[in-house]
Amino acid sequence: MKHQRGIALSGLLFWGIILVLVSVLAMKVAPTYIEYYKILKDAKATVSKIGADATVADVRRTFDKFAEIDMLEFQSSQLEVSKDSGKVVIEFAYEKRIPLFWNVSLLIDYKGSTAG
């Protein structure tokens, strides 16, 4: 007796819907994830460009130049600038709310630091 092998139409529809939902979620989350890495990259570039004797205003001004090039909506006023053993450290934290459907949204907390 031969046995049929394969997938039923209901299984195909179920997994197709799951694949579409995961793909839509990934397409909505990916831009915020990319934005986070751009902010982190710009913060690290700022630290490498400025000297150890730079003021907070110098750090913010330099970061704003990098953020303008990358077309970021993130403002330098959201940065926490400090010095750790003579080295400038930039830290930031923010929330990103991503609307999914109806009244359901995804909230992601992003945190970054140039300390290591």
FENGIJO-V91109 format. One record per residue. N is the residue number from 1. SS is DSSP state (helix for helix, strand for strand, loop for the rest). PHI is phi in whole degrees, -180 to 180 (NA if undefined). PSI is psi as a letter, one per 30 degrees, with the letter a starting at -180 (* if undefined). Layout:
N:SS:PHI:PSI + N:SS:PHI:PSI
This chain:
1:loop:NA:k + 2:loop:-93:k + 3:loop:-104:k + 4:loop:-78:k + 5:loop:-127:k + 6:loop:142:a + 7:loop:-121:k + 8:loop:-79:l + 9:helix:-60:e + 10:helix:-66:e + 11:helix:-66:e + 12:helix:-64:e + 13:helix:-64:e + 14:helix:-59:e + 15:helix:-70:f + 16:helix:-66:e + 17:helix:-66:e + 18:helix:-61:e + 19:helix:-63:e + 20:helix:-66:e + 21:helix:-64:e + 22:helix:-66:e + 23:helix:-65:e + 24:helix:-64:e + 25:helix:-62:e + 26:helix:-64:e + 27:helix:-69:f + 28:helix:-83:e + 29:helix:-85:e + 30:helix:-55:e + 31:helix:-62:e + 32:helix:-71:e + 33:helix:-67:e + 34:helix:-65:e + 35:helix:-62:e + 36:helix:-59:e + 37:helix:-70:e + 38:helix:-67:e + 39:helix:-63:e + 40:helix:-63:e + 41:helix:-63:e + 42:helix:-66:e + 43:helix:-65:e + 44:helix:-67:e + 45:helix:-66:e + 46:helix:-63:e + 47:helix:-63:e + 48:helix:-73:f + 49:helix:-83:e + 50:loop:-85:l + 51:loop:-90:l + 52:loop:-71:f + 53:loop:-96:g + 54:loop:-71:k + 55:loop:-87:l + 56:helix:-63:e + 57:helix:-63:e + 58:helix:-63:e + 59:helix:-63:e + 60:helix:-64:e + 61:helix:-64:e + 62:helix:-65:e + 63:helix:-63:e + 64:helix:-60:e + 65:helix:-66:e + 66:helix:-65:e + 67:helix:-66:e + 68:helix:-67:e + 69:helix:-65:e + 70:loop:-84:g + 71:loop:55:h + 72:loop:-92:k + 73:loop:-88:f + 74:loop:-72:k + 75:loop:-98:k + 76:helix:-68:f + 77:helix:-69:f + 78:helix:-87:f + 79:loop:-86:k + 80:strand:-108:j + 81:strand:-106:k + 82:strand:-147:l + 83:strand:-120:k + 84:strand:-126:j + 85:loop:50:h + 86:loop:82:g + 87:strand:-114:k + 88:strand:-73:k + 89:strand:-123:k + 90:strand:-112:k + 91:strand:-125:k + 92:strand:-150:l + 93:strand:-152:k + 94:strand:-157:l + 95:strand:-110:k + 96:strand:-128:k + 97:strand:-102:k + 98:strand:-114:j + 99:strand:-69:k + 100:strand:-99:d + 101:strand:-161:l + 102:loop:43:c + 103:loop:-106:g + 104:strand:-105:k + 105:strand:-139:l + 106:strand:-111:k + 107:strand:-111:k + 108:strand:-119:k + 109:strand:-98:j + 110:strand:-106:k + 111:strand:-137:k + 112:strand:-149:l + 113:strand:-154:k + 114:loop:-93:g + 115:loop:-70:f + 116:loop:140:*
